[in-house]
Amino acid sequence: MTTPVCTSASNAAASATRTLPYPSFSAYMKARQPVLLRTARSLTGNPSDAEDLLQTALAKTYVAWERIEDHRALDGYVRRALLNTRTSQWRKRKVDEFACDELPEPEPVLAGDDPAEQQALRDAMWRAIMRLPARQRAMVVLRYYEDLSEVQTAEVLGVSVGTVKSAVSRALGKLREDAELGLVRH
C-alpha cells in the first residue's frame, strides 16, 4: 500500500472530478435564498429576524463549504444550521423588563396589514390545499412553497413536465373556486 505524497493534492484532484450542482457558494446562495428565507421566517415569525438568522446560517455554511462532501444535501445542511442557530438564540435570549409610568401604545395597524387577517388567509389556504388530491397537493407545494421549477417538480415526482403543468393548472382552478378562500379574501 502506497501513501500519497501530498494528501491535499489528491483531495483536490478528487474534488475536481466530482460534479457539483452549485459551482460556488454565491451561486448556491442566489439560487436557494428565497426558499431558505421562507424557512427562516417560519422559525422566527419576524422578517428582520429571519434575514439575520439566514445570514448567520449562510455564514456558517460558507465556512464549512469545502468540508461539505455531498453538495446535493446543502439545503438540509443549511436548514439544520438555521434550526441550531435559532435554538441557540432562543436559549441565550435576554428578557429585559423594566417598570415604566406609561404603557406603550401599539402602532396603529393598517386595514390590509392586519396580522390576524393574514393568518386567517394562510390557515384557509392550507385547509384548501389539504382538500386537493394528494398528487395535485404535492405539485402545488413543490412549485409554490418549495419554489421548484416545473422541470424540477417533474423530476422529483417522476412525471412529465406536461403532467405537472396540467395538474397545477387544475389545482389552482380548484383553489380559485374554493368557497372558504373566497370568504376570507373578501
Helices and strands as residue ranges (DSSP letters): H 7-17, H 25-44, H 47-64, G 65-67, G 71-73, H 74-92, G 111-113, H 115-131, H 134-140, I 141-145, H 150-157, H 161-177, H 179-185
